[in-house]
Every structure is written in structure tokens, then in C-alpha cells.
């Protein structure tokens, strides 16, 4: 039992999982959905034991899906990374990230057939996935204020790259070139009611090898744009529903026989809880036991997992040999 400093009633009590009791729940699960960073790898390095666990599940004919909130790279690039880190190539076709969900959402909206463009604040992964669907975009990369005419302050005479009626959506994700100029453009395009506002994810920070260094994710950028535009975005990444619907359309999973395994309670665990999946928190990334306890004390059952484990490698049976 997790230790708490309060006498309040705990309604959800997660179970510590290891190689022995993991084998007891295996027959009840057909599909395993894994987060990536902090679960399968950390930065550029593999997390010890993770490839062995994933490959073990594949040997049992379990379905394995990788669901990351990182849209900086395409699914093809992530597939190559998984292979290089020792994961069975069978899972390289089962990767979902917000970039893919954004492209799918826009394609189904009819933006391509209407010949409208996307104003993009985002990274290479989103560009690749949009291009794969034949969707035109602009605005990515550096956009220095110096490009504006210098006769008047740019904030009074903003020069937009495309006319409002030609822009069908504004997409916001992680981008290292984000600045005030891009913020103004996005907010102004979004004044057209028909212009879709889509965000890849709302994560506050990214995990990294140095725990003392804060790495802002897409969340702060999304917050800036929605505040300036006065509009709420459709957020496609975890814990939101578009990613779940994408998975259901593609694989027709049975939620009752599916488990979400991740390293964050507010994205991975909540995603599973909100969509009727079993959930497991691994302590190899962002969140720890203290975060579970805090969620319990704050009555946030939607962010308390069914199970928790030190890492994926801890789930391997003692007799396992790769």
C-alpha cells in the first residue's frame, strides 16, 4: 500500500507489479499501449529491460501499440529509432503520435479538397505527416520580426503570409522558433470562425536526461496562442479523445482487454482512465510514487493507475531469456 499522510479515504489503490504477478494479468490483456519517452527510451538512450519486455509480449502474440505525445518526428523516424534500440520491427508499423492524428483529422475535415492551407507552428514530424496526406502548410521554421516592413512597428501593420480565406487551420505544437511574430499571426488567422484550431498536445514539459533542466513542451505555446486568440483548441494528444478514436478506427481494440502503460499520471494514466482502459505507471520517467499519492489525496482518481512498476524490465518473468 502506498503511504499517505492523511486519514482521508483512498478510493483507488494501485498494485505494485513485478514479474510474478504480471503473469497473472497477462491472459486478460490483448493490447498493450506504451508511451515512448520515459518508458521505452529516455532521450536517445534505451531504458534497460524495455525492449526485452516488449519483444516478450510480441512472442505471446499480444498487440503492441506505441502512443507518444511527441510530434517532433514522424512515425517513420520513430520506427527507425525503435529498431536501432533493439525493439522487434513488428511494432514499427504500430506507432501513433499527435502529428499523425493531426494530419488524419485535417484530411477528414476536407481541408485538402477545399484547397486550403495550414498555418503551422510545429516541428518536422508534423510537416512530414501533413505532406504524406497531401496537405499544404506554411509558417514553419524561423520567422524573424526583421522580415516585416520597418516603416511602422510590426504590431500595427502585421503582414500575413496568406489571406484569411485561404487558411483552413492553425496547428500548434512544439517548435523551437516560436516567437511573438508567430503568436500574432496565429491569433489573427484564428479570428476567422471557420478556421480550425488544433494542438498536438498540451504537455507542460518534456522528460530529459538532466532532471534539473526544465524542457518546455507544446503546452506553453498552446496556452499563449489560445489566450491571444480567445479560442480553445482541439488537442489531439493524450489524454484527449482524438488519439483514442484514431486507435479504435485503425485497430478496433477492445478497451476492456487493453492497458495503457506510461510515465505520466496526467497524460498516460488519465488517457487510460478516461477511455475505459487498464492503466500502469512506470517510474522510469516523469512521475513517481509521490505523484500517485498526491492524486489520491486530491481525489483525482482519474490520474491514479491500477498498477505501477519500477520499469518495464521489472515485469519480465524470472525465467525469461532473450
C-alpha positions in Angstrom: 0.0 0.0 0.0 1.2 3.5 -0.8 2.0 5.6 2.3 -0.1 8.7 2.8 0.0 11.5 5.4 -3.8 11.8 5.5 -6.6 9.8 7.0 -8.9 10.5 4.1 -10.5 7.6 2.3 -8.5 6.3 -0.7 -10.8 5.0 -3.3 -8.2 3.7 -5.8 -5.2 1.7 -4.5 -2.7 0.7 -7.2 -1.0 -2.6 -7.2 2.8 -2.9 -7.4 3.6 -5.2 -10.3 6.6 -7.4 -10.8 7.4 -10.4 -12.9 5.4 -12.8 -10.7 2.0 -11.1 -10.6 2.3 -9.6 -14.1 1.9 -13.1 -15.4 -1.4 -13.3 -13.6 -3.0 -10.4 -15.6 -1.4 -11.3 -18.9 -4.2 -13.6 -20.0 -6.7 -10.8 -19.5 -5.0 -8.3 -21.9 -4.8 -8.4 -25.7 -3.5 -5.0 -26.4 -0.6 -3.1 -24.8 -0.3 0.7 -25.5 3.0 2.1 -24.5 4.1 5.7 -24.1 7.6 6.2 -25.6 9.9 8.7 -23.8 10.4 7.7 -20.2 9.0 4.2 -20.9 10.8 2.7 -24.0 13.6 5.2 -24.0 14.9 8.3 -22.2 16.2 10.9 -24.6 18.4 9.0 -27.0 19.1 6.0 -24.7 17.1 2.8 -24.3 15.7 2.1 -20.9 17.2 -1.2 -19.8 14.8 -4.1 -20.0 12.2 -2.3 -22.1 13.0 -4.0 -25.4 13.0 -7.4 -23.8 9.6 -6.9 -22.2 8.0 -5.6 -25.5 9.6 -8.4 -27.5 8.4 -10.9 -24.9 4.8 -9.6 -25.3 5.1 -9.9 -29.1 6.3 -13.5 -28.7 3.0 -14.1 -26.9 1.1 -12.6 -29.9 0.0 -9.6 -27.9 -0.8 -6.5 -29.9 1.7 -3.7 -29.1 1.0 0.0 -29.9 3.3 2.9 -29.2 1.4 6.1 -28.4 3.6 9.1 -27.9 2.7 12.8 -27.3 5.9 13.8 -29.1 5.2 15.2 -32.6 8.7 16.4 -33.4 9.4 13.4 -35.6 7.3 11.3 -38.0 6.3 7.7 -37.3 8.9 6.6 -39.8 11.6 8.2 -37.8 10.3 6.7 -34.6 10.2 3.3 -36.2 13.8 3.5 -37.1 14.7 4.6 -33.6 12.8 1.6 -32.1 14.7 -0.8 -34.4 18.0 0.7 -33.5 17.3 0.4 -29.8 16.6 -3.3 -30.1 12.8 -3.4 -30.4 11.2 -6.0 -32.7 10.4 -4.4 -36.1 6.8 -5.6 -35.9 6.0 -2.6 -33.7 7.4 -0.1 -36.2 4.1 -0.2 -38.0 2.1 0.4 -34.8 3.2 3.9 -33.9 0.8 6.8 -33.2 1.8 10.3 -32.4 -0.1 13.6 -32.5 1.4 14.6 -35.8 -0.3 11.6 -37.4 -3.6 12.3 -35.6 -3.5 16.0 -36.7 -2.9 15.0 -40.3 -5.7 12.4 -40.2 -8.1 14.9 -38.5 -7.4 17.6 -41.1 -7.7 15.2 -44.0 -11.1 14.0 -42.8 -12.2 17.6 -42.3 -11.9 18.2 -46.1 -9.2 20.8 -45.9 -7.3 19.2 -48.8 -10.4 19.1 -51.1 -11.2 22.7 -50.2 -7.6 23.6 -51.3 -7.0 25.5 -48.0 -3.7 25.7 -46.2 -2.5 25.1 -42.6 -0.6 27.8 -40.7 1.8 25.6 -38.8 3.7 26.2 -35.6 5.3 22.8 -35.3 8.3 20.6 -35.9 9.5 18.2 -38.7 7.2 15.4 -37.6 4.0 17.4 -38.3 5.4 18.6 -41.6 6.2 15.1 -42.7 2.7 13.7 -41.7 0.9 16.6 -43.4 3.0 16.1 -46.6 2.1 12.4 -46.5 -1.5 13.3 -46.7 -1.0 15.9 -49.4 -2.0 18.8 -47.1 -0.4 22.2 -47.8 1.2 24.1 -44.9 3.2 27.3 -44.3 4.7 29.3 -41.4 7.1 26.6 -40.1 10.7 27.4 -39.3 12.2 30.8 -38.3 10.1 33.9 -38.8 12.1 36.8 -37.5 10.4 40.2 -36.9 13.0 41.7 -39.2 11.1 40.3 -42.2 8.4 42.8 -41.6 8.4 46.3 -43.3 10.3 48.7 -41.0 8.3 51.8 -41.8 5.9 51.2 -38.9 6.1 49.0 -35.8 5.1 45.5 -37.0 2.4 45.1 -34.3 0.4 47.9 -36.0 1.0 46.7 -39.6 1.2 42.9 -39.5 1.8 41.4 -42.9 0.1 38.0 -43.1 1.6 35.4 -45.5 -1.8 34.2 -46.7 -5.3 35.7 -46.9 -7.6 34.6 -44.1 -9.9 32.8 -46.5 -7.0 30.6 -47.8 -6.2 29.3 -44.3 -8.3 26.4 -43.1 -6.5 25.6 -39.9 -3.9 26.7 -37.4 -1.9 23.9 -35.9 0.3 24.4 -32.8 2.9 22.0 -31.4 6.4 22.1 -30.1 8.6 24.5 -32.1 11.9 26.0 -31.1 11.4 29.0 -33.4 8.2 30.2 -31.6 8.1 33.9 -31.1 5.8 36.9 -30.8 5.6 37.3 -34.5 4.2 33.7 -34.9 1.9 34.3 -32.0 0.4 37.3 -33.7 -0.1 35.5 -37.0 -1.8 32.5 -35.4 -4.1 34.6 -33.3 -5.1 36.7 -36.3 -5.8 33.7 -38.5 -8.0 32.3 -35.8 -10.3 35.3 -35.8 -12.0 33.6 -38.7 -14.5 31.3 -37.1 -14.3 28.6 -39.8 -10.5 28.3 -39.3 -9.8 25.1 -37.2 -7.6 25.4 -34.2 -5.7 22.1 -33.5 -3.0 21.4 -31.0 -0.7 18.4 -31.0 -0.6 18.0 -27.2 -0.7 20.0 -24.0 2.3 18.6 -22.1 3.9 21.2 -19.9 7.4 19.8 -20.1 9.5 17.0 -21.8 11.5 14.4 -20.0 15.2 14.6 -20.4 18.5 13.1 -19.1 19.0 16.1 -16.7 16.2 16.2 -14.1 17.3 19.7 -13.0 16.7 21.2 -16.5 13.2 22.1 -17.5 12.4 21.5 -21.2 9.1 23.2 -22.1 6.9 21.2 -24.4 4.0 22.3 -26.6 1.7 23.2 -23.7 3.1 26.7 -23.0 2.9 27.5 -26.7 -0.7 26.3 -27.0 -1.5 28.4 -23.9 -0.1 31.5 -25.5 -2.0 31.1 -28.8 -5.3 30.3 -27.2 -5.0 33.2 -24.8 -4.2 35.6 -27.6 -6.9 34.2 -30.0 -9.6 33.8 -27.4 -10.3 30.3 -28.6 -9.9 26.8 -27.2 -8.1 24.3 -29.4 -8.9 20.7 -30.2 -6.0 18.9 -28.5 -5.4 15.5 -30.2 -2.7 14.0 -28.0 -3.1 12.2 -24.7 -5.2 12.3 -22.6 -7.7 13.6 -25.2 -10.2 11.6 -27.2 -8.9 12.1 -30.8 -5.9 9.9 -30.2 -8.2 7.2 -28.7 -10.6 7.4 -31.7 -7.7 7.2 -34.1 -6.5 3.9 -32.4 -10.0 2.5 -32.4 -10.5 3.2 -36.1 -7.3 1.6 -37.0 -7.1 -1.4 -34.8 -10.7 -1.9 -33.4 -9.3 -2.6 -29.9 -11.4 -3.9 -27.0 -10.9 -1.3 -24.2 -11.7 -3.9 -21.5 -8.8 -6.0 -22.7 -6.4 -3.1 -23.3 -3.8 -1.5 -20.9 -2.1 1.9 -21.2 1.4 2.0 -19.8 3.2 5.3 -19.3 5.3 7.5 -17.1 2.9 10.4 -16.5 -0.3 10.4 -14.5 -1.8 13.5 -16.1 -1.5 12.2 -19.7 -0.9 8.4 -19.8 -2.9 7.3 -16.8 -5.7 9.8 -17.4 -5.9 8.8 -21.0 -6.4 5.2 -20.0 -8.9 6.0 -17.2 -11.0 8.4 -19.4 -11.3 5.7 -22.1 -12.0 2.6 -20.1 -8.5 1.0 -20.2 -6.5 -0.5 -17.5 -3.5 1.7 -16.5 0.0 1.2 -15.3 2.6 3.9 -14.3 6.2 3.0 -14.7 8.7 5.0 -12.5 11.4 5.3 -15.2 10.3 8.7 -16.4 8.5 11.8 -15.2 6.2 10.8 -12.3 6.9 8.8 -9.2 5.0 7.2 -6.3 4.7 10.7 -4.6 2.7 11.9 -7.6 0.3 9.0 -7.2 -0.2 9.7 -3.6 -0.8 13.4 -4.3 -3.5 12.5 -6.8 -5.1 10.2 -4.3 -5.2 13.0 -1.7 -6.7 15.4 -4.2 -9.4 12.9 -5.1 -8.1 12.7 -8.7 -8.9 9.0 -9.2 -8.7 9.7 -13.0 -4.9 10.1 -12.5 -4.3 7.1 -10.2 -3.2 3.9 -12.0 -4.4 0.4 -11.5 -0.8 -0.7 -11.3 2.7 0.7 -11.0 6.2 -0.7 -11.6 9.7 0.4 -11.4 10.2 0.0 -15.1 9.1 -2.3 -18.0 12.1 -4.7 -17.3 10.6 -5.4 -13.8 7.7 -7.1 -15.5 9.7 -9.8 -17.1 9.3 -13.3 -15.6 12.4 -14.6 -13.7 12.7 -17.4 -16.2 12.7 -15.1 -19.3 15.7 -15.4 -21.6 16.1 -13.3 -24.7 
